[in-house]
Amino acid sequence: MSLFRSTSIACPSCGADIAFEECDSVNADRRSDLREAILDGSFQSLSCPECGKTVRMEPQFNYLEVGAGHWIAVFPGRMMPDYIEVEDAISEVFDTSYGTRALPAAREIGEGLTVRLVFGWPALVEKLVLRAAGLDDVTVELLKLDLMRRLPQADMGPGRELRVTSVQDGALNFAWILTEQEVALDGFAADRALYDAIAEAPEAWAPIRAQLTDGPFVDMQKLFMGEGRAAAE
């Protein structure tokens, strides 16, 4: 089931207290409307009753969609630098809920789930969009790295991310986004053939794929943040 708890937040514009139902978990198999609200940007968003400014809660919840094979832990973008510690924490949660320490029936469900950790709303939307389009998220991260070589003007680094916003007419539509502010900047489209070329050359990309998949945070940004899990261990 989807779980919410009553809380209050201060409006960032006028400071007024706003009553809010904060999400702790989403079960999209039972509440497909919540999945659609995430995709259209209305989930966990409301207008301040005093000044009318739109306020959106930072995400920190688990997203489950068994039909699509999703188990996604969602955290605020500002927490991305601590991804290794967050990975360890959410891996324990999954193991208890659907993994090695879960009841047999839950473990059976867990075998069909892909465990992922994302930071920020745009990253969650991207995972949902890619799975719906039948695209592998690891291959898409490799495609982003390849695109960086093709886009000399790209200013990639901590605090600025590249996200797929939609897949249409044989193209992947990307947008540059400021991570913490979640402000979309300019965008572009990449032909699906570029994705297919990477998918068809697994050996050439194997070393980087291994780096991207050494934990549930599958995102090219981790390559810009220190030496990664191997160094931490």
C-alpha positions in Angstrom: 0.0 0.0 0.0 1.0 3.6 -0.4 1.8 5.4 2.9 1.4 9.0 3.8 1.8 10.9 7.1 0.5 14.3 8.1 3.1 17.0 8.6 3.5 20.8 8.0 6.1 22.7 6.1 7.0 26.4 5.9 6.2 28.1 2.6 9.6 29.2 1.1 8.0 32.4 -0.1 5.9 33.8 2.8 6.8 31.5 5.7 3.3 30.4 6.3 2.7 26.9 7.7 1.2 24.5 5.2 -0.5 21.2 6.2 0.9 18.5 4.0 0.5 14.7 3.5 4.1 13.6 3.1 4.7 10.3 1.2 6.7 7.5 2.8 6.0 4.9 0.1 4.2 4.5 -3.3 2.6 1.3 -4.5 2.0 2.1 -8.1 0.4 -1.2 -8.9 -2.5 -0.2 -6.6 -2.3 3.5 -7.2 -1.5 4.2 -10.8 -2.8 7.7 -10.3 0.3 8.4 -8.1 2.6 7.2 -10.9 0.9 9.6 -13.3 1.2 12.4 -10.8 4.9 11.8 -10.5 5.3 11.9 -14.3 3.3 15.1 -14.7 5.0 16.8 -11.8 2.0 17.3 -9.6 2.8 14.6 -7.0 3.7 16.1 -3.5 3.0 19.5 -4.8 0.4 22.1 -3.7 -0.3 25.8 -3.6 0.4 27.9 -0.4 -3.0 29.0 0.9 -1.5 32.3 1.9 0.5 33.5 -1.1 -0.4 31.0 -3.7 3.1 29.9 -4.5 3.5 26.3 -5.6 5.4 24.3 -3.1 6.8 20.8 -3.7 8.1 18.5 -1.0 11.6 17.0 -1.4 11.2 13.3 -2.2 12.2 10.7 0.3 10.2 7.5 -0.2 10.2 4.1 -1.7 8.5 3.5 -5.0 7.2 0.0 -5.8 5.7 -1.1 -9.1 5.9 -4.9 -9.4 4.3 -5.0 -12.8 7.1 -2.9 -14.2 9.8 -4.5 -12.0 10.6 -1.3 -10.1 11.8 -0.9 -6.5 13.2 2.6 -6.3 14.4 4.5 -3.2 14.0 8.2 -3.8 16.0 10.8 -1.9 16.5 14.6 -2.2 19.1 15.7 -4.8 21.2 17.5 -2.1 22.0 14.1 -0.7 23.7 12.7 -3.8 27.3 13.3 -2.5 26.5 10.8 0.2 25.2 8.1 -2.2 27.4 5.3 -0.9 26.0 5.6 2.7 22.5 5.9 1.3 23.1 2.8 -0.9 24.0 0.8 2.1 21.0 1.9 4.0 18.4 1.2 1.3 20.0 -2.1 0.4 19.2 -3.2 4.0 15.7 -2.0 3.6 15.2 -4.0 0.4 16.8 -7.1 1.9 14.4 -7.0 4.8 11.4 -6.3 2.6 12.0 -8.4 -0.5 15.5 -9.8 -0.4 17.5 -12.4 1.5 15.9 -11.6 4.9 12.3 -11.4 3.7 9.6 -14.0 4.0 9.5 -16.5 1.1 6.5 -15.0 -0.6 8.1 -11.5 -0.5 11.5 -12.9 -1.8 9.6 -14.4 -4.8 8.3 -10.9 -5.6 11.8 -9.4 -5.0 13.3 -11.7 -7.6 11.5 -9.8 -10.3 12.4 -6.3 -9.1 15.3 -4.1 -10.1 16.6 -2.2 -7.2 17.6 1.4 -7.8 18.5 4.6 -5.9 17.7 8.0 -7.3 18.2 11.6 -6.1 15.5 14.1 -7.0 12.2 14.1 -8.9 13.8 14.3 -12.4 15.9 11.2 -11.8 12.8 9.2 -10.7 10.8 10.4 -13.7 13.7 9.3 -15.9 13.6 5.7 -14.5 9.9 5.4 -15.1 10.1 6.8 -18.6 12.9 4.5 -19.6 11.3 1.3 -18.3 8.0 2.3 -20.0 9.9 2.7 -23.3 11.7 -0.7 -22.9 15.1 0.9 -22.5 17.9 -0.3 -20.2 18.8 2.5 -17.7 22.5 1.4 -17.6 22.8 1.6 -21.3 21.3 5.1 -21.2 23.9 6.2 -18.7 26.6 4.9 -21.1 24.9 6.8 -23.9 25.1 10.0 -21.8 28.9 9.5 -21.4 29.1 8.9 -25.2 27.1 12.1 -25.8 29.5 14.1 -23.7 32.2 13.4 -26.3 29.9 14.5 -29.1 28.9 17.7 -27.3 32.0 19.8 -26.7 29.9 22.6 -25.2 28.5 20.2 -22.5 29.2 21.5 -18.9 28.8 18.3 -17.0 29.7 17.9 -13.3 28.3 17.9 -9.8 25.2 19.9 -9.5 24.3 19.7 -13.1 22.7 16.5 -14.6 21.4 15.2 -17.9 18.1 13.5 -17.8 15.8 11.7 -20.4 12.5 13.4 -20.2 10.6 11.4 -22.9 11.2 8.9 -25.7 9.3 9.7 -28.9 9.5 8.9 -32.6 12.8 7.0 -32.4 14.6 9.6 -30.3 15.5 10.1 -26.6 14.7 13.6 -25.5 17.3 15.0 -22.9 17.3 18.0 -20.7 20.1 19.6 -18.6 18.9 20.1 -15.1 20.3 21.8 -12.0 20.2 19.0 -9.4 19.2 20.7 -6.2 17.0 23.4 -7.7 15.5 20.9 -10.2 15.5 23.7 -12.8 15.4 22.5 -16.4 17.8 24.3 -18.8 18.3 23.6 -22.5 17.7 20.2 -24.1 18.3 18.2 -27.2 17.3 14.9 -28.8 19.5 11.9 -29.5 18.7 9.2 -32.1 17.7 5.8 -30.8 20.4 4.4 -33.1 23.1 5.7 -30.7 21.6 3.8 -27.8 21.4 0.6 -30.0 25.0 0.9 -31.0 26.1 0.8 -27.3 23.7 -2.0 -26.5 25.2 -4.1 -29.3 28.8 -3.6 -28.1 28.8 -4.9 -24.5 32.5 -5.8 -24.4 33.6 -2.3 -25.3 31.6 -0.7 -22.5 32.0 -3.5 -19.9 34.5 -1.7 -17.6 32.3 1.4 -17.3 29.2 -0.6 -17.0 30.8 -2.4 -14.0 31.4 0.9 -12.3 27.9 2.1 -12.9 26.4 -1.1 -11.5 28.5 -1.6 -8.4 25.5 -0.5 -6.3 21.8 0.5 -6.8 22.7 4.1 -7.6 23.1 3.7 -11.4 23.9 7.2 -12.6 26.8 8.6 -14.6 27.2 11.4 -12.0 28.8 9.0 -9.5 31.8 8.9 -11.8 32.4 12.6 -11.0 32.2 12.1 -7.2 35.5 10.6 -5.9 36.8 7.1 -6.4 33.5 5.4 -5.7 32.6 2.3 -3.7 35.8 0.4 -4.3 37.8 3.2 -2.6 35.3 3.5 0.2 35.6 -0.2 1.0 
